[in-house]
Amino acid sequence: MANFSGYLPELQMGLSSLLVHKLRSLLTMLGMIFGVGAVVAMLSITAGAQAEMMSFIDELGVNNIVIEAREAGDPNELQAVRAISPGLTFRDYRAISENVPGIDAISPRKRFKPQRVLPKTSQESPQLIGVLPNYQEIHSLRMVAGRFFTEEENMRSDAVCVLGETAKVNLLGYEDAIGKYVKVNDVWLQVIGVMAPQASSDAEGEGMAAFSRNNLIVAPLNTVMRRFDDNMSWLKDEIDGIYIKVAQGIDSIETEGIVRAILASTHKDAGDFTVFVPAGLLKQRQETQKIFAVVMICIAGISLLVGGIGIMNIMLATVLERTREIGIRRAIGARQGDIIRQFLTEAVMISILGGLIGIAFGFGLSRVISLQAGWSTVVTGSSIGVAFGVSVFIGLLFGIYPAVQAAKLDPIEAIRYE
């Protein structure tokens, strides 16, 4: 307690000095405010992207492999590809099932973009996909209402379906959807389940088809294959995707190499498919985000550096203004260490107050970014601690030189200073 009381005079003098020049103190703090705010906001963007990506990877399944067909966009391209490869087919599905070890579950996928949907919706129409019942196991899907369809319903090609959260709200509103019907093209499907919200990601360019995982109508594969006729089937592969769940303890990246080799032999390097491994994407994204975080922190650090230079500049001006006061303090017994402590206290107080305001600014900035840009942001305790700690350190670092200069003043010359 005695040690703390020894610092009270310096704290009181520092605070009074800041209050005497309120505007100057605020302007000096601006560099720290913007710097700390930028660090907090940039780290919140990085943390938000990481959390969103981890959620997406968790729902895709780190041990999963996704095969996507690259379908031809015009007859000439289709003709060139088909001269080499038949496209993604059930034969590929069977070849992978029979020859790739360590597979827990595997499901083909057939996707349609409905031409007509009832009830009508003003929002984007949901996509229809046909899969096997083990699709639920592969993606660890949770149901918020009802159930997933069974193998028996798939074998019978029953007209049943499960809705994604967005599709359910857009088509049937917020009331209970179980037992109701939706009409896709000319086929009525009974809703037997509603899936829990899933993380979505625009995966174009990464090997996956880009579509909302919540705006889906999921039906048995046989139902889709037998009850729906795609007018553009001549441009489509027999199936357009295969989902694979690899057993625990099996390296999904190594398994992906085996899958790719099997498909390459049957497709003859036509380039009409892609293989997507969430585990590989996770590693790639983590490296990318690490680089992004370093770059953003460096940019924000420049603001803090500018703020530190501002503190040094204003403290040097303060020493010049208070030269006579320093001389009087030295004359009545103050040591050089007391003078250094006094001015360091003022520099650190500026950085602490600027840091605290900067944290609030960073919170607000991350919120604005989240609302306006639509990015996910997460303000973590570590980001606040890092930003605040760096601001205090910079205040201390850039306050040392002015404090030492003040302590070196000759007391007699300082008292004479006008």
Backbone torsions as a table, in degrees:
resi	resn	phi	psi	omega
1	MET	NA	-37.3	-179.5
2	ALA	-65.0	-40.4	179.1
3	ASN	-63.0	-41.8	180.0
4	PHE	-65.3	-39.9	-178.9
5	SER	-63.7	-25.9	177.7
6	GLY	-67.5	-23.1	179.7
7	TYR	-88.7	-14.2	-176.3
8	LEU	-57.1	-44.6	179.5
9	PRO	-58.9	-42.5	179.1
10	GLU	-63.5	-40.3	178.5
11	LEU	-63.6	-43.2	-179.9
12	GLN	-66.5	-42.2	179.2
13	MET	-66.4	-40.6	179.0
14	GLY	-63.2	-43.7	-179.8
15	LEU	-65.6	-42.3	180.0
16	SER	-65.4	-36.7	178.4
17	SER	-64.0	-40.2	178.6
18	LEU	-67.3	-37.5	-177.7
19	LEU	-73.3	-29.2	179.0
20	VAL	-65.2	-37.7	179.9
21	HIS	-116.3	69.9	-174.0
22	LYS	-60.9	-49.2	-176.6
23	LEU	-64.4	-44.0	179.8
24	ARG	-62.7	-40.4	179.2
25	SER	-64.3	-41.3	180.0
26	LEU	-65.3	-43.2	179.2
27	LEU	-63.5	-35.9	177.6
28	THR	-65.8	-35.7	-178.7
29	MET	-73.7	-19.0	-172.8
30	LEU	-55.8	-41.6	179.2
31	GLY	-59.4	-42.1	178.8
32	MET	-69.7	-38.8	-180.0
33	ILE	-61.2	-50.3	-179.1
34	PHE	-67.2	-38.5	-179.8
35	GLY	-64.2	-49.9	179.7
36	VAL	-64.4	-43.2	178.8
37	GLY	-60.6	-40.9	179.5
38	ALA	-66.1	-40.9	178.5
39	VAL	-62.4	-47.9	-179.7
40	VAL	-61.1	-45.1	-178.4
41	ALA	-66.3	-43.8	-178.9
42	MET	-65.1	-41.8	178.3
43	LEU	-68.3	-30.3	178.4
44	SER	-69.5	-35.6	176.5
45	ILE	-65.0	-44.7	179.7
46	THR	-62.6	-45.3	-179.5
47	ALA	-65.5	-38.5	178.6
48	GLY	-65.0	-43.3	178.1
49	ALA	-63.7	-38.9	179.2
50	GLN	-65.8	-43.9	-179.8
51	ALA	-64.4	-41.6	179.7
52	GLU	-65.6	-41.7	179.8
53	MET	-66.5	-40.8	179.8
54	MET	-64.6	-38.2	177.5
55	SER	-63.9	-43.4	179.6
56	PHE	-63.9	-44.1	-179.9
57	ILE	-65.9	-40.7	178.9
58	ASP	-59.6	-41.1	-177.8
59	GLU	-76.6	-31.6	173.3
60	LEU	-70.0	-33.2	-178.3
61	GLY	97.8	115.2	-179.5
62	VAL	-61.5	-29.8	-179.6
63	ASN	-91.7	14.4	-177.9
64	ASN	-98.2	158.9	173.5
65	ILE	-131.4	134.6	180.0
66	VAL	-120.6	127.2	176.5
67	ILE	-107.4	129.5	-179.3
68	GLU	-121.0	136.5	174.7
69	ALA	-78.1	138.1	170.8
70	ARG	-98.6	98.1	-171.6
71	GLU	-85.1	147.2	-178.4
72	ALA	-67.9	145.5	-179.3
73	GLY	-97.9	-13.8	-179.9
74	ASP	-150.7	162.9	-175.7
75	PRO	-59.4	-38.2	-178.3
76	ASN	-65.3	-43.8	178.2
77	GLU	-65.5	-42.3	179.4
78	LEU	-60.0	-44.8	-178.9
79	GLN	-61.5	-41.1	179.7
80	ALA	-65.2	-41.4	-179.4
81	VAL	-70.6	-43.5	-176.6
82	ARG	-68.0	-21.2	174.9
83	ALA	-67.4	-20.1	-178.5
84	ILE	-108.0	-42.5	-171.2
85	SER	-135.7	145.5	176.8
86	PRO	-80.6	-0.8	-176.4
87	GLY	86.2	-175.8	-179.9
88	LEU	-77.0	126.1	-172.2
89	THR	-135.0	171.8	174.2
90	PHE	-64.8	-25.2	176.2
91	ARG	-62.9	-40.1	175.5
92	ASP	-62.5	-43.7	178.7
93	TYR	-57.4	-46.0	-179.2
94	ARG	-69.2	-38.5	179.5
95	ALA	-61.7	-42.1	179.0
96	ILE	-68.5	-44.3	-179.6
97	SER	-58.2	-40.0	-172.9
98	GLU	-87.5	-21.4	-170.7
99	ASN	-117.6	-10.3	-179.5
100	VAL	-101.4	117.9	-179.9
101	PRO	-76.5	157.7	173.1
102	GLY	79.3	21.0	178.3
103	ILE	-93.6	124.7	176.8
104	ASP	-82.3	-43.3	-177.7
105	ALA	-153.6	149.3	179.3
106	ILE	-148.4	137.7	-179.0
107	SER	-141.5	130.1	169.9
108	PRO	-71.5	165.6	176.3
109	ARG	-138.8	135.8	172.3
110	LYS	-123.3	124.7	-173.8
111	ARG	-117.3	139.2	175.9
112	PHE	-128.8	148.3	169.5
113	LYS	-102.4	104.9	-175.4
114	PRO	-60.2	143.2	175.6
115	GLN	-82.7	-32.2	179.8
116	ARG	-139.5	139.6	177.5
117	VAL	-136.6	134.0	172.6
118	LEU	-124.3	139.8	-3.5
119	PRO	-61.6	149.1	-179.4
120	LYS	-68.0	150.3	179.0
121	THR	-134.9	143.5	177.2
122	SER	-82.8	-10.7	179.4
123	GLN	-87.6	179.7	178.7
124	GLU	-62.6	134.0	-179.6
125	SER	-65.7	141.8	179.3
126	PRO	-70.9	158.0	173.5
127	GLN	-93.9	149.1	177.5
128	LEU	-104.4	127.5	174.4
129	ILE	-126.3	142.0	175.1
130	GLY	-107.8	126.5	-178.6
131	VAL	-141.4	171.6	174.2
132	LEU	-82.7	162.0	-179.6
133	PRO	-58.7	-27.3	-178.9
134	ASN	-73.0	-0.8	173.0
135	TYR	-56.3	-35.5	178.6
136	GLN	-63.7	-42.4	178.8
137	GLU	-68.5	-41.8	-177.5
138	ILE	-59.5	-42.3	-176.9
139	HIS	-101.5	7.0	179.6
140	SER	50.6	48.4	-176.1
141	LEU	-73.3	137.0	173.1
142	ARG	-102.4	144.3	178.5
143	MET	-106.9	130.2	176.6
144	VAL	-90.5	-15.9	177.0
145	ALA	-156.8	145.3	176.2
146	GLY	69.1	-147.1	-174.4
147	ARG	-146.8	171.8	174.4
148	PHE	-88.9	159.8	-178.6
149	PHE	-74.6	160.2	-174.2
150	THR	-103.5	172.6	177.3
151	GLU	-65.2	-35.6	179.1
152	GLU	-64.0	-42.1	178.8
153	GLU	-65.6	-35.5	176.4
154	ASN	-67.4	-43.3	-179.8
155	MET	-62.4	-36.6	-179.0
156	ARG	-84.6	-4.2	-176.3
157	SER	57.0	42.2	-178.7
158	ASP	-63.3	146.1	-179.7
159	ALA	-85.2	68.9	179.2
160	VAL	-125.1	162.4	179.8
161	CYS	-155.4	163.9	174.0
162	VAL	-122.5	135.7	-176.0
163	LEU	-103.4	143.2	167.6
164	GLY	-73.6	164.0	-174.9
165	GLU	-58.2	-48.6	-177.9
166	THR	-65.1	-42.7	179.1
167	ALA	-61.6	-40.4	-179.4
168	LYS	-63.3	-46.2	-178.6
169	VAL	-67.0	-44.3	-178.0
170	ASN	-64.8	-36.0	-175.5
171	LEU	-91.8	-41.3	-170.9
172	LEU	-121.3	4.0	178.3
173	GLY	75.8	-157.6	-173.9
174	TYR	-98.9	1.9	179.4
175	GLU	-81.0	170.3	179.8
176	ASP	-59.3	127.9	-175.9
177	ALA	-98.8	-13.4	-174.3
178	ILE	-64.5	129.3	179.8
179	GLY	92.3	-13.0	178.8
180	LYS	-82.0	171.2	-176.1
181	TYR	-121.6	146.1	170.0
182	VAL	-125.1	143.3	-179.3
183	LYS	-106.2	120.8	178.5
184	VAL	-111.7	115.0	-170.7
185	ASN	55.9	-111.0	-179.4
186	ASP	-111.6	13.8	-174.8
187	VAL	-115.9	127.3	174.4
188	TRP	-86.9	128.9	178.7
189	LEU	-118.7	132.5	178.2
190	GLN	-86.5	132.5	-179.5
191	VAL	-80.5	121.3	178.9
192	ILE	-113.7	-5.9	-179.8
193	GLY	-165.4	157.6	175.9
194	VAL	-129.1	127.0	-177.8
195	MET	-82.9	150.1	175.2
196	ALA	-67.5	155.4	179.5
197	PRO	-56.6	141.3	179.3
198	GLN	-121.9	150.2	175.6
199	ALA	-68.3	138.3	178.6
200	SER	-116.1	152.6	177.6
201	SER	-148.5	136.8	174.0
202	ASP	-77.8	101.8	-172.6
203	ALA	-99.7	12.6	179.2
204	GLU	-59.3	139.2	-178.5
205	GLY	88.6	-6.3	180.0
206	GLU	-117.4	5.9	175.6
207	GLY	104.4	-8.9	-179.0
208	MET	-108.8	147.2	173.2
209	ALA	-67.9	138.5	-178.3
210	ALA	-92.6	112.1	173.6
211	PHE	-157.1	154.8	-178.1
212	SER	-70.0	126.6	179.3
213	ARG	-77.3	-5.7	177.7
214	ASN	-103.1	-21.9	-178.8
215	ASN	-98.2	61.1	-174.8
216	LEU	-127.3	147.2	164.3
217	ILE	-111.9	114.2	-176.4
218	VAL	-104.5	122.5	-178.0
219	ALA	-127.2	163.6	176.0
220	PRO	-58.0	143.3	-177.0
221	LEU	-57.8	-45.4	-179.4
222	ASN	-63.9	-35.6	178.0
223	THR	-60.7	-46.9	-178.8
224	VAL	-66.9	-42.4	-177.4
225	MET	-67.3	-34.7	-173.1
226	ARG	-97.2	-26.3	-173.6
227	ARG	-100.8	-14.2	-175.4
228	PHE	-118.6	134.6	179.7
229	ASP	-114.7	116.5	-179.8
230	ASP	-88.1	121.0	-179.1
231	ASN	-64.6	-18.8	-179.9
232	MET	-104.7	23.7	-175.6
233	SER	-59.3	-26.1	-179.7
234	TRP	-68.4	-16.9	176.3
235	LEU	-100.5	0.7	-172.5
236	LYS	-107.2	154.0	170.0
237	ASP	-76.0	163.2	179.5
238	GLU	-59.4	-46.0	168.9
239	ILE	-127.7	157.0	-176.0
240	ASP	-115.1	4.8	178.1
241	GLY	-168.1	155.9	174.3
242	ILE	-137.4	129.1	176.8
243	TYR	-104.8	132.7	-178.6
244	ILE	-127.7	133.5	172.1
245	LYS	-110.8	120.9	-178.4
246	VAL	-88.3	142.9	-178.5
247	ALA	-64.2	154.5	176.8
248	GLN	-59.7	139.0	179.9
249	GLY	88.9	-9.6	178.2
250	ILE	-97.0	131.8	-179.8
251	ASP	-73.2	113.9	-177.6
252	SER	-67.7	-29.6	179.9
253	ILE	-70.6	-39.1	175.7
254	GLU	-66.7	-41.8	178.6
255	THR	-61.9	-37.6	177.8
256	GLU	-58.7	-36.1	177.9
257	GLY	-64.4	-37.9	178.3
258	ILE	-68.3	-44.6	179.3
259	VAL	-60.1	-45.3	-178.9
260	ARG	-62.8	-37.6	-179.7
261	ALA	-66.6	-40.9	178.6
262	ILE	-62.7	-46.4	-178.5
263	LEU	-68.1	-36.9	-179.9
264	ALA	-62.4	-35.4	-179.0
265	SER	-70.2	-36.3	-179.0
266	THR	-85.0	-27.7	-179.0
267	HIS	-95.2	-6.5	174.7
268	LYS	54.3	42.8	176.4
269	ASP	56.0	37.0	178.7
270	ALA	-75.4	-14.0	-179.6
271	GLY	69.7	29.1	-177.1
272	ASP	-103.1	21.7	175.1
273	PHE	-152.3	159.2	173.5
274	THR	-133.1	150.9	178.0
275	VAL	-118.4	125.5	-173.5
276	PHE	-116.3	126.6	-179.4
277	VAL	-119.9	110.1	-179.2
278	PRO	-55.3	-36.1	-180.0
279	ALA	-61.8	-41.5	177.7
280	GLY	-67.2	-40.1	178.4
281	LEU	-63.6	-40.2	-179.8
282	LEU	-59.6	-46.3	179.8
283	LYS	-63.0	-42.8	-179.7
284	GLN	-64.1	-44.9	-179.0
285	ARG	-65.7	-37.3	179.7
286	GLN	-63.6	-40.3	177.3
287	GLU	-65.6	-43.2	179.9
288	THR	-63.1	-44.3	-178.4
289	GLN	-68.8	-30.3	177.0
290	LYS	-64.1	-44.4	177.9
291	ILE	-64.2	-43.4	179.6
292	PHE	-60.1	-43.7	-178.9
293	ALA	-63.3	-42.4	179.9
294	VAL	-63.0	-44.4	-179.7
295	VAL	-62.5	-45.0	-178.8
296	MET	-64.7	-40.1	179.6
297	ILE	-66.8	-37.6	177.8
298	CYS	-63.0	-42.4	178.7
299	ILE	-63.0	-45.9	178.6
300	ALA	-65.8	-33.6	179.9
301	GLY	-63.7	-30.3	177.3
302	ILE	-62.4	-39.4	177.1
303	SER	-62.6	-41.7	178.4
304	LEU	-65.5	-38.4	178.6
305	LEU	-62.9	-43.8	177.1
306	VAL	-61.4	-40.5	177.0
307	GLY	-61.9	-39.4	178.1
308	GLY	-65.1	-39.9	177.4
309	ILE	-63.9	-38.5	176.7
310	GLY	-61.8	-40.5	178.3
311	ILE	-63.6	-45.0	179.9
312	MET	-61.4	-42.9	-178.4
313	ASN	-61.8	-46.6	-176.9
314	ILE	-71.6	-32.0	178.5
315	MET	-70.5	-36.2	175.7
316	LEU	-64.0	-39.7	176.9
317	ALA	-65.6	-37.5	179.4
318	THR	-65.0	-41.9	178.1
319	VAL	-59.4	-42.1	179.9
320	LEU	-64.5	-41.6	-179.9
321	GLU	-65.7	-35.0	-171.8
322	ARG	-106.2	25.5	-179.0
323	THR	-58.4	-45.5	-179.1
324	ARG	-63.3	-41.4	178.2
325	GLU	-60.9	-40.9	179.2
326	ILE	-63.9	-42.5	178.7
327	GLY	-61.1	-42.9	179.9
328	ILE	-63.5	-43.6	179.1
329	ARG	-61.6	-41.1	179.2
330	ARG	-66.6	-37.5	-177.9
331	ALA	-66.1	-31.5	-178.1
332	ILE	-94.4	11.4	170.3
333	GLY	116.3	-0.3	179.6
334	ALA	-70.3	136.3	179.2
335	ARG	-87.4	168.6	177.9
336	GLN	-60.1	-37.9	178.6
337	GLY	-61.3	-35.3	178.7
338	ASP	-66.4	-40.5	179.7
339	ILE	-66.5	-44.8	178.4
340	ILE	-59.0	-44.9	-178.7
341	ARG	-63.6	-38.8	-179.6
342	GLN	-61.2	-49.0	-176.2
343	PHE	-75.6	-32.7	174.2
344	LEU	-63.6	-39.0	178.7
345	THR	-60.3	-43.4	-180.0
346	GLU	-64.9	-41.8	180.0
347	ALA	-64.0	-42.7	-178.8
348	VAL	-69.3	-35.5	177.6
349	MET	-62.6	-39.0	177.3
350	ILE	-62.3	-44.9	-177.9
351	SER	-70.1	-34.5	179.0
352	ILE	-67.1	-48.7	179.6
353	LEU	-63.9	-41.9	176.9
354	GLY	-63.2	-37.8	178.3
355	GLY	-64.9	-42.4	-180.0
356	LEU	-64.6	-45.0	177.2
357	ILE	-64.8	-37.9	179.2
358	GLY	-62.9	-36.4	177.3
359	ILE	-62.2	-45.7	177.5
360	ALA	-62.4	-40.5	177.6
361	PHE	-63.4	-40.7	178.9
362	GLY	-63.7	-41.4	175.2
363	PHE	-56.6	-50.5	-178.5
364	GLY	-63.5	-40.6	-179.4
365	LEU	-64.8	-42.1	179.2
366	SER	-65.2	-34.3	178.0
367	ARG	-67.3	-43.1	179.2
368	VAL	-63.3	-42.8	178.5
369	ILE	-60.9	-42.9	-179.4
370	SER	-62.3	-42.5	-176.2
371	LEU	-76.1	-43.6	-173.3
372	GLN	-82.4	-40.8	-177.4
373	ALA	-92.2	-14.2	-178.9
374	GLY	75.5	15.6	179.1
375	TRP	-86.5	148.8	175.2
376	SER	-82.3	127.5	178.7
377	THR	-126.0	142.8	178.7
378	VAL	-135.2	113.4	177.6
379	VAL	-85.6	115.8	-177.4
380	THR	-102.3	159.5	177.0
381	GLY	-62.9	-35.3	-179.3
382	SER	-66.0	-38.6	179.4
383	SER	-65.9	-39.1	177.1
384	ILE	-65.3	-44.4	-179.8
385	GLY	-62.3	-43.9	179.9
386	VAL	-63.2	-48.7	-177.4
387	ALA	-62.9	-45.2	-177.9
388	PHE	-68.7	-42.2	180.0
389	GLY	-61.6	-42.3	179.3
390	VAL	-65.6	-39.0	-179.8
391	SER	-64.2	-42.2	178.4
392	VAL	-65.9	-41.3	179.5
393	PHE	-62.1	-42.8	-179.7
394	ILE	-66.0	-39.7	176.9
395	GLY	-60.8	-41.2	178.8
396	LEU	-67.3	-44.2	-177.0
397	LEU	-64.0	-47.0	-176.4
398	PHE	-82.5	-7.8	176.1
399	GLY	-90.8	-13.3	-176.3
400	ILE	-65.5	-47.6	-176.1
401	TYR	-61.2	-50.1	177.9
402	PRO	-60.7	-36.9	-179.2
403	ALA	-65.6	-42.7	178.6
404	VAL	-65.5	-40.8	177.9
405	GLN	-60.7	-40.6	178.4
406	ALA	-64.5	-41.0	-178.2
407	ALA	-68.1	-26.7	-177.1
408	LYS	-80.7	-9.6	-178.6
409	LEU	-60.6	138.5	176.7
410	ASP	-73.9	123.7	-175.4
411	PRO	-54.9	-42.6	-176.8
412	ILE	-66.5	-47.1	179.5
413	GLU	-64.8	-34.8	-179.0
414	ALA	-66.5	-39.2	-179.8
415	ILE	-67.2	-32.8	-179.0
416	ARG	-76.6	-15.9	-173.2
417	TYR	-64.7	132.7	178.6
418	GLU	-108.5	NA	NA
